[in-house]
Amino acid sequence: MATTHGSRASLDKDPREVASMFDGVAARYDLTNTVLSFGQDRGWRRATRAALDLKPGERVLDLAAGTGVSTVELGRSGAWVVATDFSKGMLHAGEFRNVPMVAGDAMKLPFADAVFDAATISFGLRNVADPDEALREIARVVKPGGRLVVCEFSTPVREPLRTVYMEYLMRTLPRVARAVSSNPDAYVYLAESIRAWPDQEQLARRIEAAGWSDVKWRNLTGGVTALHRAVRK
């Protein structure tokens, strides 16, 4: 049984708890992310779009899209992009962006088989109760030969940065969140979930095992974030 600690979810990642937690941070989510990442989030979104290599008219799934800020970035390619998230509060907070939005769980997507040319999930796979099931479900809705890009926090490749980064996660990040977030306790969960997440090579193996091929990754910001790109078998 999952347990809650104040207004944050536990690492059991019960979908209802995690969705509720994100509902609680929706109002200031984008601002908080920009502050906590020192503005790096904008570059990570651009890098995700470039890695997907989208073409005008392609159909793209933007999973864990939150308020749709990532969907807008992907749409600059000319592709048709739908934002999907299991937090209705996040989608509601982004309604002003005027992009297609569909509420849905990554482990049971509300789409038919093989309808997307490409898919991406940014900073969301880590929050799914069963990431491997989510990777298989994404493979179900993407056409054979379609692309996947996972943008997720990862493991810094050099020891000095790794040490500083972990110190920031566990000590500084929660304090900064208290100043800017509408639910600072949620960012304690954020830090804990990042620490527990597999490194680049481990995640690549899990993506391949879920039905994807040609899995490659590229580190951003020294490995603080990594882009994993794969092709649907």
Disulfide bonds with the S-S distance in Angstrom:
none
